[in-house]
Amino acid sequence: MGIREKQSSCETELMTIAQASEAIRDGSCSPAELVSKCLARIDTLQPQINAFMTVTDATVTDADAIREARFAESDIREGRWRGPLHGIPIGINDFYDTAGVPTTAAYEPFKRRITKTDAVAVQRVGPPLGAQIVGKPQAHGTVLTVAQRYLQATVGAVLHAPT
């Protein structure tokens, strides 16, 4: 192993986000390797736990996901570090619109809904922070019910005008 080469430390099964971020920043783990391992782990576990509505490699090609991770790697190597999520694979809850990726919000009529723009929250996490979106974990069907209860608790129940 040469002086500039480092042994990979992308042991994703036991790695925290903070550890992955440090390994990416110090060059001992590449974002492309981390994304590849993350996608492989999702492929292995998805049939058993069904955690994802969509995995981005099923929507875009593996090559696209890896290419984006390599762009992150290049940015980091050239000193354009965007922060602790730069190069980290993340899932965006299926409740948030993600351009080019189905967003169902666990609602049957939305099962083929694909938007052209990202939700504001996605816009703030993806490109600005350099996070690598690998999929859309499922939004439980009660998400809307919880949101409705929160709104009722904070602003009161909706009052209907007498007829």
MORALIN-V54297 format. One record per helix or strand of 3 or more residues. SS is the DSSP state (alpha for helix, beta for strand). FROM is the first residue (numbers start at 1). TO is the last residue. Records with the same first field share a line. If there is no record, write none. Layout:
SS = FROM-TO  FROM-TO
//
This chain:
alpha = 17-25  31-49  56-59  62-77  108-110  120-129  143-155
beta = 52-55  89-91  132-137
//
